[in-house]
Amino acid sequence: MRELVLILDNIRSAYNVGALLRTADGLAVSKVYMTGYTPYPKEKNDTRLPHISRKQTLQIDKTSLGASQSVNWKHETDINALIKKLKEDGYMVATLEQDQKATLLGEFTPPDKLALIAGNEVEGVAREVIDESDIAIEIPMLGKKESFNVAVATAMALYHCRFFSSTD
């Protein structure tokens, strides 16, 4: 089975994080990394103020419905170091972002080891992160809005990456 890793970078909403953890559980994502200021559940030796970790954990749990306990996740402070390590471990790093050089999701053939980066709900993924990635993947929009919600777009991309095969 294809190995999928998800990186959530600078996501603002704990509710989106919870929804993404639930999606990660449903699509057998190997690990979810939360980077930048992305909210994350309470962890061992948590350095956040107790009221902040408690609030974020409750909000994440509201939409994850327990997936924060069933999904292998980790908070990482340095996304650049994480990208470098994943590449060294043989992962293709793909950013889900609208970009002039992006490949449309339907035309993307995922490799056996893929790390997918999803970013901020308003600003998207930082240019330097896109540039560090191996590829940018874009979901075409057919309506009047310019983008999907990050949890929705990431779910679409993960579903494609989980079930698409090169023989399709």
DSSP file (Angstrom, degrees, kcal/mol; ACC not computed):
  #  RESIDUE AA STRUCTURE BP1 BP2  ACC     N-H-->O    O-->H-N    N-H-->O    O-->H-N    TCO  KAPPA ALPHA  PHI   PSI    X-CA   Y-CA   Z-CA
    1    1 A M              0   0    0      0, 0.0   161,-0.0     0, 0.0   111,-0.0   0.000 360.0 360.0 360.0 141.4    0.0    0.0    0.0
    2    2 A R        -     0   0    0    160,-0.3     2,-0.6   159,-0.1   111,-0.2  -0.318 360.0-127.6 -59.1 138.1    1.2    3.5   -0.8
    3    3 A E  E     -a  113   0A   0    109,-3.2   111,-2.7    26,-0.1     2,-0.4  -0.831  28.4-170.3 -95.6 119.9    2.7    5.3    2.2
    4    4 A L  E     -a  114   0A   0     -2,-0.6    26,-2.6    24,-0.4    27,-0.8  -0.918   9.2-175.7-114.3 134.9    1.1    8.7    2.7
    5    5 A V  E     -ab 115  31A   0    109,-2.4   111,-3.0    -2,-0.4     2,-0.4  -0.971  12.1-151.7-123.9 142.0    2.3   11.4    5.1
    6    6 A L  E     -ab 116  32A   0     25,-2.6    27,-3.2    -2,-0.4     2,-0.5  -0.956   5.2-164.6-119.0 133.3    0.5   14.7    5.7
    7    7 A I  E     -ab 117  33A   0    109,-3.2   111,-2.8    -2,-0.4     2,-0.7  -0.975   3.5-162.3-116.9 122.2    2.1   18.0    6.8
    8    8 A L  E     -ab 118  34A   0     25,-3.3    27,-3.0    -2,-0.5     2,-0.6  -0.910  14.1-170.0-104.5 110.1   -0.2   20.7    8.1
    9    9 A D  E     - b   0  35A   0    109,-2.9   111,-0.4    -2,-0.7    27,-0.2  -0.898  62.2 -21.8-112.0 119.4    1.7   24.0    7.9
   10   10 A N  S    S+     0   0    0     25,-1.8     2,-0.3    -2,-0.6   111,-0.2   0.825  77.5 171.4  55.4  37.9    0.4   27.2    9.5
   11   11 A I        -     0   0    0     24,-0.4    -1,-0.2   109,-0.2   109,-0.1  -0.621  19.8-159.3 -71.7 134.5   -3.3   26.0    9.6
   12   12 A R        +     0   0    0     -2,-0.3     2,-0.5    26,-0.1    -1,-0.1   0.871  64.7  72.3 -84.0 -39.1   -5.2   28.5   11.7
   13   13 A S     >  -     0   0    0      1,-0.2     4,-1.9    25,-0.0     5,-0.1  -0.679  56.3-160.9 -94.8 123.3   -8.3   26.5   12.7
   14   14 A A  H  > S+     0   0    0     -2,-0.5     4,-2.4     1,-0.2    -1,-0.2   0.812  97.9  59.7 -63.4 -29.4   -8.2   23.7   15.3
   15   15 A Y  H  > S+     0   0    0      2,-0.2     4,-2.3     1,-0.2    -1,-0.2   0.890 103.9  48.9 -68.1 -38.4  -11.5   22.5   13.7
   16   16 A N  H  > S+     0   0    0      2,-0.2     4,-2.5     1,-0.2    -2,-0.2   0.904 109.8  52.6 -64.6 -40.2   -9.7   22.1   10.3
   17   17 A V  H  X S+     0   0    0     -4,-1.9     4,-2.3     2,-0.2    -2,-0.2   0.932 109.8  48.7 -59.5 -45.5   -6.9   20.2   12.1
   18   18 A G  H  X S+     0   0    0     -4,-2.4     4,-2.2     1,-0.2    -2,-0.2   0.917 111.2  49.0 -60.5 -44.5   -9.5   17.9   13.7
   19   19 A A  H  X S+     0   0    0     -4,-2.3     4,-2.2     1,-0.2    -1,-0.2   0.890 111.6  50.1 -62.6 -38.7  -11.3   17.3   10.4
   20   20 A L  H  X S+     0   0    0     -4,-2.5     4,-2.7     2,-0.2    -2,-0.2   0.858 108.0  52.2 -70.6 -34.9   -7.9   16.5    8.8
   21   21 A L  H  X S+     0   0    0     -4,-2.3     4,-2.2     2,-0.2    -1,-0.2   0.908 109.9  49.6 -64.6 -40.5   -7.0   14.0   11.5
   22   22 A R  H  X S+     0   0    0     -4,-2.2     4,-2.2     2,-0.2    -2,-0.2   0.906 112.4  47.2 -64.4 -41.0  -10.3   12.3   10.9
   23   23 A T  H  X S+     0   0    0     -4,-2.2     4,-1.8     2,-0.2    -2,-0.2   0.913 109.8  53.7 -63.8 -43.3   -9.6   12.2    7.2
   24   24 A A  H  <>S+     0   0    0     -4,-2.7     5,-2.7     1,-0.2    -2,-0.2   0.884 109.2  49.0 -59.7 -39.1   -6.1   10.9    7.8
   25   25 A D  H ><5S+     0   0    0     -4,-2.2     3,-1.3     1,-0.2    -1,-0.2   0.938 111.0  49.4 -64.2 -46.8   -7.5    8.1    9.9
   26   26 A G  H 3<5S+     0   0    0     -4,-2.2    -2,-0.2     1,-0.3    -1,-0.2   0.752 116.3  41.8 -66.3 -25.0  -10.0    7.2    7.3
   27   27 A L  T 3<5S-     0   0    0     -4,-1.8    -1,-0.3    -5,-0.1    -2,-0.2   0.181 111.2-115.4-110.4  16.3   -7.4    7.1    4.5
   28   28 A A  T < 5 -     0   0    0     -3,-1.3   -24,-0.4     1,-0.2     2,-0.3   0.883  41.6-175.2  54.3  47.1   -4.7    5.3    6.5
   29   29 A V      < -     0   0    0     -5,-2.7    43,-0.4     1,-0.1    -1,-0.2  -0.595  21.9-141.0 -70.7 132.5   -2.2    8.2    6.5
   30   30 A S  S    S-     0   0    0    -26,-2.6     2,-0.3    -2,-0.3    42,-0.3   0.885  74.3  -5.9 -66.0 -41.6    1.0    6.9    8.1
   31   31 A K  E     -b    5   0A   0    -27,-0.8   -25,-2.6    40,-0.1     2,-0.5  -0.988  55.4-148.5-157.0 144.9    1.8   10.1   10.0
   32   32 A V  E     -bc   6  73A   0     40,-2.2    42,-2.2    -2,-0.3     2,-0.4  -0.980  15.2-161.8-116.8 125.0    0.5   13.7   10.3
   33   33 A Y  E     -bc   7  74A   0    -27,-3.2   -25,-3.3    -2,-0.5     2,-0.6  -0.892   3.9-156.3-104.8 135.9    3.0   16.5   11.1
   34   34 A M  E     +bc   8  75A   0     40,-2.3    42,-2.2    -2,-0.4     2,-0.2  -0.958  22.9 175.4-113.3 116.6    1.8   19.8   12.4
   35   35 A T  E >   +b    9   0A   0    -27,-3.0   -25,-1.8    -2,-0.6     3,-1.6  -0.707  41.8   9.2-121.0 168.4    4.2   22.6   11.7
   36   36 A G  T 3  S-     0   0    0     40,-0.5    -2,-0.0    41,-0.4   -27,-0.0  -0.391 127.4 -25.7  64.7-138.9    4.4   26.4   12.2
   37   37 A Y  T 3  S+     0   0    0     -2,-0.1    -1,-0.2     2,-0.0   -28,-0.1   0.198  92.9 141.0 -95.1  17.7    1.5   27.7   14.3
   38   38 A T    <   -     0   0    0     -3,-1.6   -26,-0.1   -30,-0.2    -4,-0.1  -0.387  58.1-114.7 -57.0 128.6   -0.8   24.8   13.4
   39   39 A P        -     0   0    0      0, 0.0    -1,-0.1     0, 0.0   -28,-0.1  -0.354  39.3-174.4 -62.5 148.2   -2.8   23.9   16.6
   40   40 A Y        -     0   0    0     -3,-0.1    17,-0.1    -6,-0.0     3,-0.1  -0.983  27.5 -95.1-144.1 154.3   -2.1   20.4   17.9
   41   41 A P        -     0   0    0      0, 0.0    13,-0.1     0, 0.0    34,-0.1  -0.158  60.0 -74.1 -64.0 163.0   -3.4   18.1   20.6
   42   42 A K        -     0   0    0     11,-0.3     2,-0.3    12,-0.1     3,-0.0  -0.334  58.6-168.8 -57.7 135.8   -1.8   18.0   24.0
   43   43 A E    >   -     0   0    0     -3,-0.1     3,-1.3     1,-0.0     2,-0.1  -0.836  32.4 -78.8-125.9 164.5    1.4   16.1   23.9
   44   44 A K  T 3  S+     0   0    0     -2,-0.3     3,-0.1     1,-0.3    -1,-0.0  -0.383 119.3  11.0 -60.8 137.5    3.8   14.7   26.4
   45   45 A N  T 3  S-     0   0    0      1,-0.2    -1,-0.3    -2,-0.1     2,-0.1   0.845  90.0-170.6  58.5  36.9    6.1   17.5   27.8
   46   46 A D    <   -     0   0    0     -3,-1.3    -1,-0.2     1,-0.1    -4,-0.1  -0.360  15.6-162.4 -60.0 130.2    3.8   20.1   26.2
   47   47 A T        +     0   0    0     -3,-0.1    -1,-0.1    -2,-0.1     2,-0.1   0.473  56.5 102.6 -96.6  -2.8    5.5   23.6   26.4
   48   48 A R  S    S-     0   0    0      1,-0.1    -2,-0.0     2,-0.1     0, 0.0  -0.366  89.9 -86.4 -74.2 159.1    2.3   25.6   25.7
   49   49 A L    >>  -     0   0    0      1,-0.1     4,-2.3    -2,-0.1     3,-0.9  -0.424  43.2-117.3 -60.0 140.8    0.4   27.3   28.4
   50   50 A P  H 3> S+     0   0    0      0, 0.0     4,-2.4     0, 0.0     5,-0.2   0.854 112.9  52.5 -54.5 -39.9   -2.0   24.8   29.9
   51   51 A H  H 3> S+     0   0    0      1,-0.2     4,-2.0     2,-0.2     5,-0.1   0.836 110.7  48.9 -68.3 -29.2   -5.1   26.8   29.0
   52   52 A I  H <> S+     0   0    0     -3,-0.9     4,-2.7     2,-0.2     5,-0.3   0.938 112.9  44.8 -73.3 -47.9   -3.9   27.0   25.3
   53   53 A S  H  X S+     0   0    0     -4,-2.3     4,-2.2     1,-0.2   -11,-0.3   0.891 114.9  50.0 -64.1 -36.9   -3.1   23.3   25.0
   54   54 A R  H  X S+     0   0    0     -4,-2.4     4,-2.3    -5,-0.3    -1,-0.2   0.936 112.5  46.3 -65.4 -46.3   -6.4   22.4   26.7
   55   55 A K  H  X S+     0   0    0     -4,-2.0     4,-2.3    -5,-0.2    -2,-0.2   0.933 114.6  46.5 -62.2 -47.5   -8.5   24.7   24.4
   56   56 A Q  H  X S+     0   0    0     -4,-2.7     4,-2.7     1,-0.2     5,-0.2   0.896 112.0  51.2 -64.2 -39.7   -6.8   23.5   21.2
   57   57 A T  H  X S+     0   0    0     -4,-2.2     4,-2.7    -5,-0.3    -1,-0.2   0.925 110.5  48.6 -63.2 -44.4   -7.2   19.8   22.2
   58   58 A L  H  X S+     0   0    0     -4,-2.3     4,-1.5     2,-0.2    -2,-0.2   0.908 113.5  47.2 -62.2 -42.0  -10.9   20.3   22.9
   59   59 A Q  H  X S+     0   0    0     -4,-2.3     4,-1.0     2,-0.2    -2,-0.2   0.917 113.7  47.2 -67.0 -42.9  -11.4   22.0   19.6
   60   60 A I  H >X S+     0   0    0     -4,-2.7     4,-2.4     1,-0.2     3,-0.7   0.932 111.0  51.9 -63.0 -45.3   -9.5   19.4   17.6
   61   61 A D  H 3X S+     0   0    0     -4,-2.7     4,-1.7     1,-0.2     5,-0.3   0.803  98.5  67.1 -62.3 -29.6  -11.3   16.6   19.4
   62   62 A K  H 3< S+     0   0    0     -4,-1.5    -1,-0.2     1,-0.2    -2,-0.2   0.892 116.7  23.5 -59.8 -40.1  -14.7   18.1   18.5
   63   63 A T  H << S+     0   0    0     -4,-1.0    -2,-0.2    -3,-0.7    -1,-0.2   0.689 119.8  57.8-100.0 -20.8  -14.1   17.5   14.8
   64   64 A S  H >< S-     0   0    0     -4,-2.4     3,-1.4    -5,-0.2    -3,-0.2   0.736  85.5-150.8 -81.0 -19.8  -11.7   14.6   14.9
   65   65 A L  T 3< S-     0   0    0     -4,-1.7    -3,-0.1     1,-0.3    -4,-0.1   0.881  76.9 -38.3  49.7  43.8  -14.0   12.4   17.0
   66   66 A G  T >> S+     0   0    0     -5,-0.3     3,-1.8    -6,-0.1     4,-0.8   0.385 106.4 122.4  94.8  -3.8  -11.1   10.7   18.6
   67   67 A A  H <>  +     0   0    0     -3,-1.4     4,-2.3     1,-0.3     3,-0.1   0.746  64.2  71.1 -65.8 -20.8   -8.8   10.5   15.6
   68   68 A S  H 34 S+     0   0    0      1,-0.2    -1,-0.3     2,-0.2     5,-0.2   0.739 102.8  44.4 -66.8 -18.5   -6.2   12.4   17.5
   69   69 A Q  H <4 S+     0   0    0     -3,-1.8    -1,-0.2     1,-0.1    -2,-0.2   0.683 117.9  42.3 -92.7 -21.9   -5.7    9.2   19.5
   70   70 A S  H  < S+     0   0    0     -4,-0.8     2,-0.4    -3,-0.1    -2,-0.2   0.648 101.0  76.7-100.0 -16.4   -5.8    6.8   16.6
   71   71 A V  S  < S-     0   0    0     -4,-2.3     2,-0.8    -5,-0.1   -41,-0.1  -0.785  82.2-122.9 -98.8 138.0   -3.6    8.7   14.1
   72   72 A N        +     0   0    0     -2,-0.4   -40,-2.2   -43,-0.4     2,-0.3  -0.698  49.0 163.8 -76.0 112.1    0.2    8.9   14.5
   73   73 A W  E     -c   32   0A   0     -2,-0.8     2,-0.3   -42,-0.2   -40,-0.2  -0.898  20.6-173.4-132.8 160.5    0.9   12.6   14.7
   74   74 A K  E     -c   33   0A   0    -42,-2.2   -40,-2.3    -2,-0.3     2,-0.5  -0.980  23.7-129.1-153.7 140.0    3.8   14.8   15.8
   75   75 A H  E     -c   34   0A   0     -2,-0.3     2,-0.4   -42,-0.2   -40,-0.2  -0.810  29.4-174.1 -87.9 127.2    4.3   18.5   16.2
   76   76 A E        -     0   0    0    -42,-2.2   -40,-0.5    -2,-0.5     3,-0.1  -0.977  18.3-159.5-122.8 135.6    7.5   19.7   14.4
   77   77 A T  S    S+     0   0    0     -2,-0.4     2,-0.7     1,-0.2   -41,-0.4   0.821  79.6  53.4 -83.7 -30.6    8.8   23.2   14.7
   78   78 A D     >  -     0   0    0      1,-0.2     4,-1.9   -43,-0.1    -1,-0.2  -0.867  54.9-177.9-115.8 101.8   10.9   23.4   11.5
   79   79 A I  H  > S+     0   0    0     -2,-0.7     4,-2.8     1,-0.2     5,-0.2   0.852  85.0  57.1 -67.0 -33.3    9.2   22.5    8.3
   80   80 A N  H  > S+     0   0    0      2,-0.2     4,-2.2     1,-0.2    -1,-0.2   0.922 108.3  45.7 -64.8 -42.9   12.3   22.9    6.2
   81   81 A A  H  > S+     0   0    0      2,-0.2     4,-2.4     1,-0.2    -1,-0.2   0.881 113.1  51.9 -64.8 -37.6   14.2   20.3    8.3
   82   82 A L  H  X S+     0   0    0     -4,-1.9     4,-2.7     2,-0.2    -2,-0.2   0.928 109.0  48.9 -64.3 -46.0   11.2   18.0    8.1
   83   83 A I  H  X S+     0   0    0     -4,-2.8     4,-2.4     1,-0.2     5,-0.2   0.931 111.6  50.0 -59.0 -46.1   11.0   18.3    4.3
   84   84 A K  H  X S+     0   0    0     -4,-2.2     4,-2.3     1,-0.2    -1,-0.2   0.925 112.0  47.5 -58.8 -46.5   14.7   17.6    4.1
   85   85 A K  H  X S+     0   0    0     -4,-2.4     4,-1.7     1,-0.2    -2,-0.2   0.913 111.2  50.4 -63.8 -43.5   14.4   14.5    6.3
   86   86 A L  H  <>S+     0   0    0     -4,-2.7     5,-2.5     1,-0.2    -1,-0.2   0.900 110.4  49.8 -62.9 -40.5   11.4   13.2    4.4
   87   87 A K  H ><5S+     0   0    0     -4,-2.4     3,-1.8     1,-0.2    -1,-0.2   0.915 109.0  51.9 -63.1 -42.2   13.2   13.5    1.1
   88   88 A E  H 3<5S+     0   0    0     -4,-2.3    -1,-0.2     1,-0.3    -2,-0.2   0.822 106.1  56.1 -61.8 -30.2   16.2   11.7    2.5
   89   89 A D  T 3<5S-     0   0    0     -4,-1.7    -1,-0.3    -5,-0.2    -2,-0.2   0.343 127.9 -99.3 -84.9   6.8   13.8    8.9    3.6
   90   90 A G  T < 5S+     0   0    0     -3,-1.8     2,-0.3     1,-0.3    23,-0.2   0.593  74.4 142.1  91.9  11.7   12.6    8.6   -0.1
   91   91 A Y      < -     0   0    0     -5,-2.5     2,-0.5    -6,-0.1    -1,-0.3  -0.641  48.9-134.6 -85.7 141.5    9.4   10.6    0.0
   92   92 A M  E     -d  114   0A   0     21,-2.5    23,-3.1    -2,-0.3     2,-0.6  -0.821  24.9-141.8 -82.1 134.1    8.3   12.8   -2.8
   93   93 A V  E     -d  115   0A   0     -2,-0.5    41,-2.5    21,-0.2    42,-1.4  -0.899  22.3-176.8-104.6 118.3    7.1   16.1   -1.2
   94   94 A A  E     -de 116 135A   0     21,-3.1    23,-3.0    -2,-0.6     2,-0.5  -0.932  14.4-149.8-117.1 136.0    4.1   17.6   -2.8
   95   95 A T  E     -de 117 136A   0     40,-2.7    42,-3.4    -2,-0.4     2,-1.1  -0.899  12.3-139.3-104.8 132.1    2.4   20.9   -1.9
   96   96 A L  E     + e   0 137A   0     21,-2.9    23,-0.4    -2,-0.5     2,-0.3  -0.782  57.3 121.5 -88.3 100.6   -1.3   21.3   -2.4
   97   97 A E        -     0   0    0     40,-2.0     2,-0.5    -2,-1.1    -2,-0.1  -0.992  69.0-104.8-162.1 147.1   -1.4   24.8   -3.7
   98   98 A Q        +     0   0    0     -2,-0.3     2,-0.3    40,-0.1    40,-0.1  -0.692  56.8 152.2 -75.8 124.7   -2.5   26.9   -6.7
   99   99 A D    >   -     0   0    0     -2,-0.5     3,-1.8     1,-0.1    -2,-0.1  -0.991  57.2-117.2-155.7 148.3    0.7   27.8   -8.6
  100  100 A Q  T 3  S+     0   0    0     -2,-0.3    -1,-0.1     1,-0.3    -2,-0.0   0.818 119.1  42.9 -58.7 -30.8    1.6   28.6  -12.2
  101  101 A K  T 3  S+     0   0    0      2,-0.1    35,-0.3    -3,-0.0    -1,-0.3   0.324  90.0 128.3 -97.2   7.5    3.8   25.4  -12.3
  102  102 A A    <   -     0   0    0     -3,-1.8     2,-0.4    33,-0.1    35,-0.2  -0.280  55.3-132.9 -69.4 148.9    1.3   23.2  -10.5
  103  103 A T  E     -f  137   0A   0     33,-2.8    35,-2.5     2,-0.0     2,-0.1  -0.837  30.8-110.1 -94.4 135.4    0.1   19.9  -11.9
  104  104 A L  E >>  -f  138   0A   0     -2,-0.4     3,-1.9    33,-0.2     4,-0.5  -0.432  25.3-121.6 -66.5 141.2   -3.6   19.3  -11.8
  105  105 A L  G >4 S+     0   0    0     33,-2.7     3,-1.5     1,-0.3    -1,-0.1   0.872 111.1  56.4 -52.1 -44.0   -4.6   16.7   -9.3
  106  106 A G  G 34 S+     0   0    0      1,-0.3    -1,-0.3    32,-0.2    33,-0.1   0.690 108.9  47.6 -64.7 -18.3   -6.3   14.5  -11.9
  107  107 A E  G <4 S+     0   0    0     -3,-1.9     2,-0.5     2,-0.0    -1,-0.3   0.414  89.8 104.5 -99.9  -0.8   -3.1   14.4  -13.9
  108  108 A F    <<  -     0   0    0     -3,-1.5    56,-0.0    -4,-0.5    29,-0.0  -0.719  53.9-160.7 -89.6 124.3   -0.9   13.6  -10.8
  109  109 A T        -     0   0    0     -2,-0.5    52,-0.1    57,-0.0    56,-0.1  -0.901  21.3-138.8-100.7 108.4    0.4   10.0  -10.5
  110  110 A P        -     0   0    0      0, 0.0    56,-0.1     0, 0.0     4,-0.1  -0.384  12.4-130.5 -70.8 143.4    1.4    9.6   -6.8
  111  111 A P        -     0   0    0      0, 0.0     3,-0.1     0, 0.0   -20,-0.0  -0.200  32.5 -94.9 -79.6 179.5    4.6    7.7   -6.0
  112  112 A D  S    S+     0   0    0      1,-0.2  -109,-3.2  -110,-0.1     2,-0.5   0.780 117.5  39.4 -67.7 -27.3    4.8    4.9   -3.5
  113  113 A K  E    S+a    3   0A   0    -23,-0.2   -21,-2.5  -111,-0.2     2,-0.4  -0.956  76.6 168.7-128.2 112.5    6.0    7.3   -0.8
  114  114 A L  E     -ad   4  92A   0   -111,-2.7  -109,-2.4    -2,-0.5     2,-0.5  -0.982  22.7-164.8-130.6 133.4    4.3   10.7   -0.7
  115  115 A A  E     -ad   5  93A   0    -23,-3.1   -21,-3.1    -2,-0.4     2,-0.5  -0.980  17.6-160.0-111.7 121.4    4.4   13.6    1.8
  116  116 A L  E     -ad   6  94A   0   -111,-3.0  -109,-3.2    -2,-0.5     2,-0.5  -0.889   1.5-153.9-107.4 128.7    1.6   16.1    1.1
  117  117 A I  E     -ad   7  95A   0    -23,-3.0   -21,-2.9    -2,-0.5     2,-0.4  -0.883  10.8-175.9-103.9 128.5    1.7   19.6    2.5
  118  118 A A  E     -a    8   0A   0   -111,-2.8  -109,-2.9    -2,-0.5     2,-0.1  -0.953  15.3-167.8-118.5 143.6   -1.4   21.6    3.1
  119  119 A G        -     0   0    0    -23,-0.4     6,-0.3    -2,-0.4  -109,-0.2  -0.444  30.1 -29.2-125.5-166.6   -1.2   25.2    4.3
  120  120 A N  B  >  -G  124   0B   0      4,-1.1     4,-1.3  -111,-0.4    -1,-0.2  -0.028  49.8-127.1 -50.9 140.4   -2.9   28.3    5.7
  121  121 A E  T  4 S+     0   0    0   -111,-0.2    -1,-0.1     1,-0.2  -110,-0.1   0.764 104.0  21.9 -62.4 -29.4   -6.6   28.7    5.0
  122  122 A V  T  4 S+     0   0    0      2,-0.1    -1,-0.2     0, 0.0    -2,-0.0   0.828 132.9  32.9-106.1 -48.9   -6.2   32.3    3.6
  123  123 A E  T  4 S-     0   0    0      1,-0.2    -2,-0.1     3,-0.0     2,-0.1   0.643  91.8-150.2 -88.5 -16.5   -2.5   32.7    2.5
  124  124 A G  B  <  -G  120   0B   0     -4,-1.3    -4,-1.1  -114,-0.1     2,-0.3  -0.433  49.9 -20.0  78.3-157.4   -1.9   29.1    1.4
  125  125 A V  S    S-     0   0    0     -6,-0.3    -6,-0.1   -29,-0.1     5,-0.1  -0.696  78.1-102.9 -89.4 137.7    1.5   27.6    1.6
  126  126 A A    >>  -     0   0    0     -2,-0.3     4,-2.2     1,-0.1     3,-0.7  -0.257  26.4-120.2 -60.2 144.5    4.5   29.9    1.8
  127  127 A R  H 3> S+     0   0    0      1,-0.3     4,-2.6     2,-0.2     5,-0.2   0.877 112.8  55.3 -54.1 -42.6    6.5   30.4   -1.4
  128  128 A E  H 3> S+     0   0    0      1,-0.2     4,-1.3     2,-0.2    -1,-0.3   0.841 108.3  48.9 -64.3 -31.4    9.7   29.0    0.2
  129  129 A V  H <> S+     0   0    0     -3,-0.7     4,-1.1     2,-0.2    -1,-0.2   0.900 110.4  50.1 -73.5 -41.3    7.9   25.8    1.2
  130  130 A I  H >< S+     0   0    0     -4,-2.2     3,-0.6     1,-0.2    -2,-0.2   0.923 110.4  51.2 -59.1 -43.5    6.5   25.4   -2.4
  131  131 A D  H 3< S+     0   0    0     -4,-2.6    -1,-0.2     1,-0.2    -2,-0.2   0.811 108.1  51.5 -66.0 -30.4   10.0   25.9   -3.7
  132  132 A E  H 3< S+     0   0    0     -4,-1.3    -1,-0.2    -5,-0.2    -2,-0.2   0.688  96.4  91.0 -77.8 -19.1   11.4   23.2   -1.4
  133  133 A S  S << S-     0   0    0     -4,-1.1   -39,-0.2    -3,-0.6     3,-0.1  -0.316  78.6-131.8 -74.9 159.2    8.7   20.8   -2.6
  134  134 A D  S    S-     0   0    0    -41,-2.5     2,-0.3     1,-0.3   -40,-0.2   0.781  86.3  -0.1 -78.1 -28.7    9.2   18.4   -5.5
  135  135 A I  E     -e   94   0A   0    -42,-1.4   -40,-2.7     2,-0.0     2,-0.4  -0.991  60.5-134.7-158.7 150.0    5.9   19.3   -7.0
  136  136 A A  E     -e   95   0A   0     -2,-0.3   -33,-2.8   -35,-0.3     2,-0.4  -0.931  21.5-158.6-107.6 138.4    2.8   21.5   -6.5
  137  137 A I  E     -ef  96 103A   0    -42,-3.4   -40,-2.0    -2,-0.4     2,-0.4  -0.958   7.0-165.3-119.5 135.5   -0.6   20.0   -7.0
  138  138 A E  E     - f   0 104A   0    -35,-2.5   -33,-2.7    -2,-0.4   -32,-0.2  -0.949  16.1-144.4-125.0 140.4   -3.7   22.0   -7.8
  139  139 A I        -     0   0    0     -2,-0.4     9,-0.1   -35,-0.2   -35,-0.1  -0.910  31.8-124.5 -99.3 119.2   -7.4   21.2   -7.7
  140  140 A P        -     0   0    0      0, 0.0     2,-0.4     0, 0.0     7,-0.0  -0.346  18.8-139.1 -66.4 142.9   -9.2   23.1  -10.5
  141  141 A M        +     0   0    0      1,-0.1     5,-0.0     5,-0.1     6,-0.0  -0.859  21.3 179.1-103.2 135.0  -12.1   25.3   -9.4
  142  142 A L        +     0   0    0     -2,-0.4    -1,-0.1     0, 0.0     4,-0.1   0.597  62.7  59.9-108.5 -16.8  -15.2   25.3  -11.6
  143  143 A G  S    S-     0   0    0      2,-0.2    -2,-0.1     1,-0.0     0, 0.0  -0.012 101.0 -83.4 -96.9-157.9  -17.3   27.8   -9.6
  144  144 A K  S    S+     0   0    0     -2,-0.0     2,-0.1     2,-0.0    -3,-0.0   0.737  97.9  89.7 -85.0 -25.1  -16.9   31.4   -8.6
  145  145 A K  S    S-     0   0    0      1,-0.1    -2,-0.2     2,-0.0     3,-0.1  -0.365  72.1-138.3 -72.7 154.8  -14.8   30.8   -5.5
  146  146 A E  S    S+     0   0    0      1,-0.2     2,-0.3    -2,-0.1    -1,-0.1   0.670  75.9   6.4 -89.4 -18.3  -11.0   30.7   -5.9
  147  147 A S        -     0   0    0     -7,-0.0     2,-0.2   -49,-0.0    -1,-0.2  -0.990  68.0-110.8-158.7 163.1  -10.3   27.8   -3.6
  148  148 A F        -     0   0    0     -2,-0.3     2,-0.1     1,-0.1    -9,-0.0  -0.542  51.5 -84.2 -88.6 161.9  -11.7   25.0   -1.5
  149  149 A N     >  -     0   0    0     -2,-0.2     4,-3.0     1,-0.1     5,-0.3  -0.407  44.2-116.5 -58.4 144.3  -11.6   24.9    2.3
  150  150 A V  H  > S+     0   0    0      1,-0.2     4,-2.3     2,-0.2     5,-0.2   0.854 114.5  49.8 -59.0 -37.7   -8.2   23.4    3.3
  151  151 A A  H  > S+     0   0    0      2,-0.2     4,-1.8     1,-0.2    -1,-0.2   0.893 114.0  45.4 -69.2 -38.0   -9.8   20.3    5.0
  152  152 A V  H  > S+     0   0    0      2,-0.2     4,-2.3     1,-0.2    -2,-0.2   0.943 114.8  46.5 -68.8 -48.7  -11.9   19.6    1.9
  153  153 A A  H  X S+     0   0    0     -4,-3.0     4,-2.4     1,-0.2    -2,-0.2   0.907 113.2  49.4 -61.5 -42.6   -9.1   20.1   -0.6
  154  154 A T  H  X S+     0   0    0     -4,-2.3     4,-2.9    -5,-0.3     5,-0.2   0.891 109.1  52.5 -66.0 -38.6   -6.7   18.0    1.4
  155  155 A A  H  X S+     0   0    0     -4,-1.8     4,-2.4    -5,-0.2    -1,-0.2   0.921 110.1  48.7 -61.8 -43.6   -9.3   15.2    1.7
  156  156 A M  H  X S+     0   0    0     -4,-2.3     4,-2.3     2,-0.2    -2,-0.2   0.938 114.0  46.0 -60.5 -46.4   -9.8   15.3   -2.1
  157  157 A A  H  X S+     0   0    0     -4,-2.4     4,-2.7     1,-0.2    -2,-0.2   0.916 113.3  48.3 -65.6 -43.6   -6.0   15.1   -2.7
  158  158 A L  H  X S+     0   0    0     -4,-2.9     4,-2.3     2,-0.2    -1,-0.2   0.903 110.8  51.3 -64.1 -40.2   -5.4   12.4   -0.1
  159  159 A Y  H  X S+     0   0    0     -4,-2.4     4,-2.3    -5,-0.2     5,-0.3   0.938 111.7  47.3 -60.7 -46.6   -8.3   10.3   -1.6
  160  160 A H  H  X S+     0   0    0     -4,-2.3     4,-2.5     1,-0.2    -2,-0.2   0.934 114.3  47.2 -58.7 -46.7   -6.8   10.7   -5.0
  161  161 A C  H  < S+     0   0    0     -4,-2.7    -1,-0.2     1,-0.2    -2,-0.2   0.805 112.8  49.2 -69.4 -29.2   -3.3    9.7   -3.7
  162  162 A R  H  < S+     0   0    0     -4,-2.3  -160,-0.3    -5,-0.2    -1,-0.2   0.900 125.2  24.4 -74.5 -41.1   -4.6    6.7   -1.8
  163  163 A F  H  < S+     0   0    0     -4,-2.3     2,-0.3    -5,-0.2    -2,-0.2   0.587  94.4 100.1-108.1 -11.6   -6.7    5.2   -4.6
  164  164 A F     <  -     0   0    0     -4,-2.5     2,-0.3    -5,-0.3    -4,-0.0  -0.579  49.5-174.6 -76.4 135.2   -5.1    6.4   -7.9
  165  165 A S    >   -     0   0    0     -2,-0.3     3,-2.0   -56,-0.1    -2,-0.0  -0.930  37.5-116.4-127.2 157.4   -2.8    3.9   -9.5
  166  166 A S  T 3  S+     0   0    0     -2,-0.3    -2,-0.0     1,-0.3    -1,-0.0   0.623 113.9  61.2 -67.0 -11.4   -0.7    4.3  -12.6
  167  167 A T  T 3         0   0    0      1,-0.2    -1,-0.3     0, 0.0    -3,-0.0   0.475 360.0 360.0 -92.8  -2.8   -2.8    1.6  -14.3
  168  168 A D    <         0   0    0     -3,-2.0    -1,-0.2     0, 0.0    -2,-0.1   0.492 360.0 360.0 -69.2 360.0   -6.0    3.7  -14.1
